[in-house]
Amino acid sequence: MILTILTGMILRCALACGVLTLGVATTAPAATPSRPLIVAGVSEWGVLAHQLVGNQAKVEILLSDPNADPHEHEATVHDAGYVALASVVIENGAGYDNWLNKLVAVSQPHVAVVNVASLLGVRVGANPHLFYSPRAAVRFVKALSTLLAHHDPHLHLASRARALDAALGAVSRRVAAIKASCHGVRVAATEDVATRLLQQAGLDVVTPESLRLAVSNGVDPSISSLATALQQLQQRPAFLLNNVQTSTPLTQTMVARARGDGVALVNVTETMRGTNYVTFLNEVVNQISRALGHEGCLA
């Protein structure tokens, strides 16, 4: 009820006063009919959308603070204002951004939506960090370009979509090369933020799933799963994948154990910095490749 009242107030103000729209992380004039407003909850999908549309549309990213935990986000007046005026809304889905789904249902139930989890058939309860999958990114670019072309046939997206598809294909080939050389190599992870990428690379994530899920959800894991994870680090997996954005005493303990046992760290974030999604993925693949190179399975 509160969300309904809030969104109604924001929508009335937006229509009466004219809400400013944002580009990627910058203030811009109000959207015009020739420049649709694309609203993305997750930074990775918003950045990728901006790479697709360039200056032909405005992109507003609602979760852009790299120091905040996306799992703890609650809808704000800012969020409601942009969703109320959106031409297209991009949802990650799989329970990751339910707050955005609720905003859409209240303020713009008929707005065009790209839900990445729905594109991939990923259900609530599965690992929702789909933005660490080059395959998911390819599907997203195709779906968004198709939707936007239908929304406005005057948009010139084909060449940009092909360029992104080629760049993401190159990332996938790098990941496939890792799988060919290092399939089954044991690695550890503090949580599931980038384990889709590790699994696509054929790596064996040995850390108990219950611990990874607990850390992702901000709850304490069982003592036995933590003991298992620390013991596994003593057995020297190729690296420990660590989400530096949501550091906790527990993850700090795992990082300290990894350093003490000479295990390499692959540091990732849940909210990307920068303006190039492909570069963001490649930098993580670079870290993984260096760590595996030290293990001797990757030249």
SEZADO-537275 format. One line per field, with one value per residue (C-alpha): residue number from 1; x negated, y negated, z negated; residue in three letters. Coordinates in Angstrom, 2 decimals, m for minus. Layout:
<sites>
resi <- c(NUM | ...);
X <- c(X | ...);
Y <- c(Y | ...);
Z <- c(Z | ...);
resn <- c(ala | ...);
</sites>
This chain:
<sites>
resi <- c(1 | 2 | 3 | 4 | 5 | 6 | 7 | 8 | 9 | 10 | 11 | 12 | 13 | 14 | 15 | 16 | 17 | 18 | 19 | 20 | 21 | 22 | 23 | 24 | 25 | 26 | 27 | 28 | 29 | 30 | 31 | 32 | 33 | 34 | 35 | 36 | 37 | 38 | 39 | 40 | 41 | 42 | 43 | 44 | 45 | 46 | 47 | 48 | 49 | 50 | 51 | 52 | 53 | 54 | 55 | 56 | 57 | 58 | 59 | 60 | 61 | 62 | 63 | 64 | 65 | 66 | 67 | 68 | 69 | 70 | 71 | 72 | 73 | 74 | 75 | 76 | 77 | 78 | 79 | 80 | 81 | 82 | 83 | 84 | 85 | 86 | 87 | 88 | 89 | 90 | 91 | 92 | 93 | 94 | 95 | 96 | 97 | 98 | 99 | 100 | 101 | 102 | 103 | 104 | 105 | 106 | 107 | 108 | 109 | 110 | 111 | 112 | 113 | 114 | 115 | 116 | 117 | 118 | 119 | 120 | 121 | 122 | 123 | 124 | 125 | 126 | 127 | 128 | 129 | 130 | 131 | 132 | 133 | 134 | 135 | 136 | 137 | 138 | 139 | 140 | 141 | 142 | 143 | 144 | 145 | 146 | 147 | 148 | 149 | 150 | 151 | 152 | 153 | 154 | 155 | 156 | 157 | 158 | 159 | 160 | 161 | 162 | 163 | 164 | 165 | 166 | 167 | 168 | 169 | 170 | 171 | 172 | 173 | 174 | 175 | 176 | 177 | 178 | 179 | 180 | 181 | 182 | 183 | 184 | 185 | 186 | 187 | 188 | 189 | 190 | 191 | 192 | 193 | 194 | 195 | 196 | 197 | 198 | 199 | 200 | 201 | 202 | 203 | 204 | 205 | 206 | 207 | 208 | 209 | 210 | 211 | 212 | 213 | 214 | 215 | 216 | 217 | 218 | 219 | 220 | 221 | 222 | 223 | 224 | 225 | 226 | 227 | 228 | 229 | 230 | 231 | 232 | 233 | 234 | 235 | 236 | 237 | 238 | 239 | 240 | 241 | 242 | 243 | 244 | 245 | 246 | 247 | 248 | 249 | 250 | 251 | 252 | 253 | 254 | 255 | 256 | 257 | 258 | 259 | 260 | 261 | 262 | 263 | 264 | 265 | 266 | 267 | 268 | 269 | 270 | 271 | 272 | 273 | 274 | 275 | 276 | 277 | 278 | 279 | 280 | 281 | 282 | 283 | 284 | 285 | 286 | 287 | 288 | 289 | 290 | 291 | 292 | 293 | 294 | 295 | 296 | 297 | 298 | 299);
X <- c(0.00 | m2.77 | m4.56 | m1.34 | m0.77 | m4.41 | m4.49 | m1.22 | m2.58 | m5.80 | m3.92 | m1.64 | m4.65 | m6.51 | m3.63 | m2.96 | m6.51 | m8.68 | m11.21 | m14.83 | m16.15 | m19.63 | m22.12 | m24.64 | m25.57 | m24.96 | m22.07 | m20.43 | m17.37 | m13.96 | m13.45 | m11.83 | m9.72 | m12.73 | m14.96 | m13.36 | m14.22 | m15.65 | m15.67 | m17.88 | m18.01 | m21.43 | m24.51 | m25.86 | m22.68 | m22.40 | m25.97 | m25.49 | m22.25 | m24.07 | m26.75 | m23.98 | m22.02 | m24.76 | m23.20 | m20.02 | m18.35 | m18.83 | m19.81 | m19.22 | m20.89 | m19.19 | m21.85 | m25.19 | m26.89 | m29.81 | m29.94 | m26.33 | m24.93 | m22.36 | m20.64 | m19.70 | m18.30 | m14.80 | m12.87 | m13.30 | m11.50 | m14.27 | m13.59 | m9.83 | m10.19 | m12.25 | m10.19 | m7.06 | m8.55 | m10.40 | m9.96 | m11.73 | m12.63 | m15.45 | m15.10 | m17.71 | m15.01 | m15.36 | m14.50 | m17.53 | m15.55 | m12.01 | m11.72 | m11.94 | m9.36 | m6.98 | m7.59 | m6.75 | m3.58 | m2.39 | m3.41 | m3.71 | m2.17 | m2.17 | m5.71 | m8.05 | m10.24 | m13.35 | m13.74 | m17.07 | m16.19 | m13.06 | m15.12 | m17.31 | m14.63 | m16.30 | m13.91 | m13.89 | m16.20 | m18.91 | m22.06 | m20.69 | m24.03 | m23.38 | m25.53 | m28.68 | m27.72 | m28.83 | m26.14 | m23.47 | m24.83 | m24.52 | m20.89 | m20.21 | m21.67 | m19.62 | m16.40 | m16.89 | m17.84 | m14.77 | m12.49 | m13.90 | m13.69 | m10.01 | m9.53 | m11.20 | m12.15 | m14.23 | m16.85 | m20.09 | m21.14 | m22.12 | m25.81 | m26.22 | m24.50 | m26.82 | m29.87 | m28.74 | m27.94 | m31.44 | m33.08 | m31.07 | m31.86 | m35.55 | m35.07 | m33.24 | m36.10 | m38.57 | m36.39 | m36.16 | m39.97 | m40.21 | m37.76 | m39.76 | m42.99 | m41.81 | m38.57 | m37.91 | m40.53 | m39.40 | m38.64 | m36.99 | m34.52 | m33.20 | m29.80 | m28.05 | m28.46 | m30.65 | m30.36 | m28.38 | m31.55 | m33.62 | m31.21 | m31.16 | m34.96 | m34.60 | m36.14 | m35.09 | m33.81 | m34.43 | m33.25 | m29.99 | m27.01 | m25.24 | m28.04 | m28.09 | m24.32 | m24.37 | m26.99 | m25.03 | m21.89 | m23.66 | m23.07 | m25.45 | m26.39 | m26.57 | m29.72 | m30.34 | m30.21 | m32.64 | m35.00 | m34.84 | m35.55 | m38.58 | m39.91 | m39.53 | m41.66 | m44.43 | m44.30 | m45.30 | m42.63 | m43.80 | m42.27 | m39.63 | m37.01 | m36.15 | m33.39 | m35.11 | m31.87 | m30.24 | m33.16 | m32.16 | m34.12 | m33.43 | m34.73 | m37.68 | m38.49 | m38.42 | m40.61 | m43.11 | m43.25 | m43.77 | m46.64 | m48.18 | m48.04 | m49.37 | m46.08 | m45.64 | m42.76 | m40.43 | m38.61 | m35.27 | m32.43 | m28.67 | m28.17 | m30.51 | m32.55 | m33.29 | m31.34 | m32.31 | m30.73 | m33.03 | m36.10 | m34.55 | m34.21 | m37.63 | m39.31 | m37.82 | m38.87 | m42.38 | m42.55 | m41.32 | m43.82 | m46.75 | m45.79 | m45.40 | m48.68 | m50.44 | m48.90 | m50.41 | m47.21 | m47.07 | m49.99);
Y <- c(0.00 | m2.44 | m1.64 | m2.27 | m5.65 | m6.66 | m5.73 | m7.53 | m10.71 | m10.45 | m9.84 | m12.85 | m15.05 | m13.73 | m14.52 | m17.94 | m19.15 | m17.21 | m14.84 | m15.10 | m11.96 | m10.60 | m9.12 | m6.63 | m8.25 | m11.83 | m14.29 | m15.04 | m16.86 | m15.22 | m12.37 | m13.20 | m10.93 | m10.41 | m9.32 | m6.60 | m6.25 | m2.85 | m2.10 | 0.72 | 1.91 | 3.57 | 1.64 | 4.36 | 4.57 | 0.79 | 0.32 | 2.99 | 1.32 | m2.00 | m0.36 | 0.90 | m2.34 | m4.97 | m8.44 | m7.24 | m6.68 | m7.63 | m4.94 | m5.30 | m2.81 | m2.57 | m0.50 | m2.15 | m2.47 | 0.01 | m0.27 | 0.82 | 4.33 | 4.81 | 7.54 | 4.96 | 2.32 | 0.98 | m1.08 | m4.84 | m7.96 | m8.26 | m4.73 | m5.24 | m8.47 | m6.90 | m3.73 | m5.88 | m7.55 | m4.58 | m3.42 | m0.13 | 1.45 | 3.97 | 6.47 | 9.02 | 11.29 | 14.57 | 12.71 | 10.40 | 7.18 | 7.92 | 4.31 | 3.23 | 5.78 | 4.39 | 0.80 | 1.76 | 3.56 | 0.50 | m2.39 | m1.02 | 2.45 | 2.24 | 0.93 | 3.01 | 5.17 | 7.23 | 9.77 | 11.53 | 14.50 | 15.12 | 15.05 | 17.82 | 19.81 | 19.16 | 19.44 | 17.85 | 19.85 | 20.33 | 18.21 | 14.80 | 13.19 | 13.61 | 10.64 | 12.73 | 14.94 | 13.94 | 16.26 | 14.40 | 11.10 | 12.26 | 13.25 | 9.93 | 7.83 | 9.75 | 9.38 | 5.68 | 4.78 | 6.63 | 4.91 | 1.44 | 1.91 | 2.75 | m0.22 | m2.67 | m1.49 | m4.64 | m3.48 | m2.32 | 0.66 | 3.45 | 2.58 | 1.89 | 5.18 | 7.06 | 5.42 | 6.35 | 9.89 | 10.23 | 8.80 | 11.06 | 14.00 | 13.27 | 13.37 | 16.69 | 18.10 | 17.10 | 18.87 | 21.94 | 21.99 | 22.06 | 24.96 | 26.86 | 26.56 | 26.44 | 28.41 | 29.70 | 27.57 | 26.90 | 23.30 | 21.68 | 18.79 | 16.66 | 16.45 | 17.08 | 13.64 | 14.88 | 18.65 | 18.78 | 17.62 | 20.22 | 22.99 | 21.90 | 22.24 | 25.83 | 25.10 | 27.05 | 24.68 | 26.75 | 24.32 | 25.61 | 24.19 | 23.60 | 21.24 | 19.37 | 18.94 | 17.79 | 15.12 | 13.94 | 13.60 | 11.90 | 14.67 | 16.81 | 20.19 | 23.32 | 23.89 | 27.13 | 25.47 | 22.77 | 25.39 | 27.29 | 24.13 | 23.24 | 26.79 | 26.70 | 23.55 | 25.44 | 27.93 | 25.08 | 24.62 | 22.61 | 19.42 | 17.93 | 15.83 | 12.98 | 10.37 | 7.28 | 5.30 | 7.23 | 7.93 | 9.45 | 10.89 | 14.35 | 13.55 | 11.72 | 14.92 | 16.88 | 14.29 | 14.34 | 18.15 | 18.07 | 15.60 | 17.62 | 20.77 | 19.11 | 19.27 | 16.61 | 14.14 | 13.24 | 10.11 | 9.21 | 6.80 | 7.11 | 3.60 | 2.81 | m0.34 | m1.90 | m2.18 | 0.95 | 4.27 | 6.32 | 4.78 | 5.56 | 9.25 | 9.44 | 8.04 | 10.85 | 13.43 | 11.91 | 12.49 | 16.07 | 16.75 | 15.43 | 17.56 | 20.68 | 19.90 | 20.08 | 23.52 | 24.63 | 25.61 | 22.47 | 21.14);
Z <- c(0.00 | m0.92 | 2.34 | 4.29 | 2.64 | 3.07 | 6.74 | 7.41 | 5.84 | 7.86 | 11.10 | 10.55 | 9.80 | 12.83 | 15.14 | 13.61 | 13.09 | 15.52 | 13.96 | 15.06 | 16.70 | 16.41 | 18.81 | 17.43 | 14.11 | 15.38 | 15.27 | 18.63 | 20.03 | 19.99 | 22.44 | 25.77 | 27.98 | 30.25 | 27.35 | 25.22 | 21.55 | 20.59 | 16.86 | 15.55 | 11.98 | 12.27 | 13.38 | 15.68 | 17.76 | 17.82 | 19.04 | 21.70 | 22.79 | 23.10 | 25.24 | 27.51 | 27.90 | 27.60 | 27.62 | 29.33 | 25.96 | 22.33 | 19.84 | 16.11 | 13.77 | 10.39 | 8.59 | 9.32 | 5.91 | 5.83 | 2.05 | 1.48 | 1.24 | 4.05 | 2.02 | m0.62 | 1.74 | 1.16 | 3.68 | 3.34 | 4.57 | 7.18 | 8.44 | 8.61 | 10.57 | 13.33 | 13.59 | 13.96 | 17.05 | 18.57 | 22.14 | 21.36 | 18.00 | 17.65 | 14.81 | 13.81 | 12.40 | 10.47 | 7.26 | 7.49 | 8.00 | 6.83 | 5.70 | 9.37 | 10.45 | 7.82 | 8.95 | 12.53 | 11.45 | 9.52 | 11.76 | 15.31 | 15.62 | 19.43 | 19.94 | 22.12 | 19.88 | 20.58 | 17.76 | 18.20 | 16.00 | 18.06 | 21.26 | 19.84 | 18.03 | 14.66 | 11.73 | 8.29 | 6.02 | 8.65 | 8.69 | 9.79 | 10.73 | 14.45 | 15.43 | 14.95 | 17.89 | 21.42 | 22.78 | 20.83 | 22.11 | 25.73 | 25.17 | 23.48 | 26.32 | 28.87 | 26.87 | 26.13 | 29.70 | 31.01 | 28.51 | 29.21 | 32.97 | 32.55 | 30.20 | 32.58 | 36.10 | 36.55 | 34.05 | 35.67 | 33.56 | 35.96 | 36.33 | 32.62 | 31.77 | 34.13 | 32.58 | 29.08 | 30.18 | 31.62 | 28.49 | 26.18 | 28.44 | 27.96 | 24.17 | 24.48 | 26.55 | 23.83 | 21.28 | 23.54 | 23.83 | 20.04 | 19.97 | 22.58 | 20.57 | 16.95 | 16.81 | 13.31 | 11.56 | 7.99 | 6.98 | 3.97 | 3.64 | 0.80 | 2.51 | 5.82 | 7.38 | 10.29 | 10.07 | 13.34 | 15.08 | 13.22 | 14.14 | 17.78 | 17.63 | 16.40 | 13.00 | 9.91 | 7.21 | 4.08 | 1.40 | m0.12 | 1.73 | m1.58 | m2.68 | 0.64 | 0.52 | m3.10 | m2.37 | 0.68 | m1.45 | m4.35 | m6.88 | m8.91 | m7.42 | m9.51 | m11.54 | m9.66 | m6.23 | m7.35 | m8.78 | m5.48 | m3.46 | m5.59 | m5.38 | m1.59 | m1.45 | m3.25 | m0.36 | 1.98 | 4.65 | 7.66 | 6.27 | 3.99 | 5.75 | 3.38 | 3.64 | 2.22 | 2.34 | m0.50 | m2.81 | m6.16 | m9.11 | m7.66 | m4.18 | m5.72 | m7.61 | m4.36 | m2.61 | m5.48 | m5.37 | m1.60 | m1.92 | m4.70 | m2.62 | 0.53 | 2.44 | 5.12 | 4.83 | 7.68 | 6.52 | 8.08 | 7.41 | 7.71 | 9.07 | 11.93 | 12.25 | 15.62 | 18.85 | 20.78 | 19.86 | 22.10 | 20.45 | 17.06 | 17.95 | 19.56 | 16.46 | 14.37 | 16.98 | 16.85 | 13.09 | 13.47 | 16.25 | 14.19 | 11.20 | 13.35 | 15.09 | 11.75 | 11.29 | 14.60 | 16.42 | 18.56 | 20.56);
resn <- c(met | ile | leu | thr | ile | leu | thr | gly | met | ile | leu | arg | cys | ala | leu | ala | cys | gly | val | leu | thr | leu | gly | val | ala | thr | thr | ala | pro | ala | ala | thr | pro | ser | arg | pro | leu | ile | val | ala | gly | val | ser | glu | trp | gly | val | leu | ala | his | gln | leu | val | gly | asn | gln | ala | lys | val | glu | ile | leu | leu | ser | asp | pro | asn | ala | asp | pro | his | glu | his | glu | ala | thr | val | his | asp | ala | gly | tyr | val | ala | leu | ala | ser | val | val | ile | glu | asn | gly | ala | gly | tyr | asp | asn | trp | leu | asn | lys | leu | val | ala | val | ser | gln | pro | his | val | ala | val | val | asn | val | ala | ser | leu | leu | gly | val | arg | val | gly | ala | asn | pro | his | leu | phe | tyr | ser | pro | arg | ala | ala | val | arg | phe | val | lys | ala | leu | ser | thr | leu | leu | ala | his | his | asp | pro | his | leu | his | leu | ala | ser | arg | ala | arg | ala | leu | asp | ala | ala | leu | gly | ala | val | ser | arg | arg | val | ala | ala | ile | lys | ala | ser | cys | his | gly | val | arg | val | ala | ala | thr | glu | asp | val | ala | thr | arg | leu | leu | gln | gln | ala | gly | leu | asp | val | val | thr | pro | glu | ser | leu | arg | leu | ala | val | ser | asn | gly | val | asp | pro | ser | ile | ser | ser | leu | ala | thr | ala | leu | gln | gln | leu | gln | gln | arg | pro | ala | phe | leu | leu | asn | asn | val | gln | thr | ser | thr | pro | leu | thr | gln | thr | met | val | ala | arg | ala | arg | gly | asp | gly | val | ala | leu | val | asn | val | thr | glu | thr | met | arg | gly | thr | asn | tyr | val | thr | phe | leu | asn | glu | val | val | asn | gln | ile | ser | arg | ala | leu | gly | his | glu | gly | cys | leu | ala);
</sites>
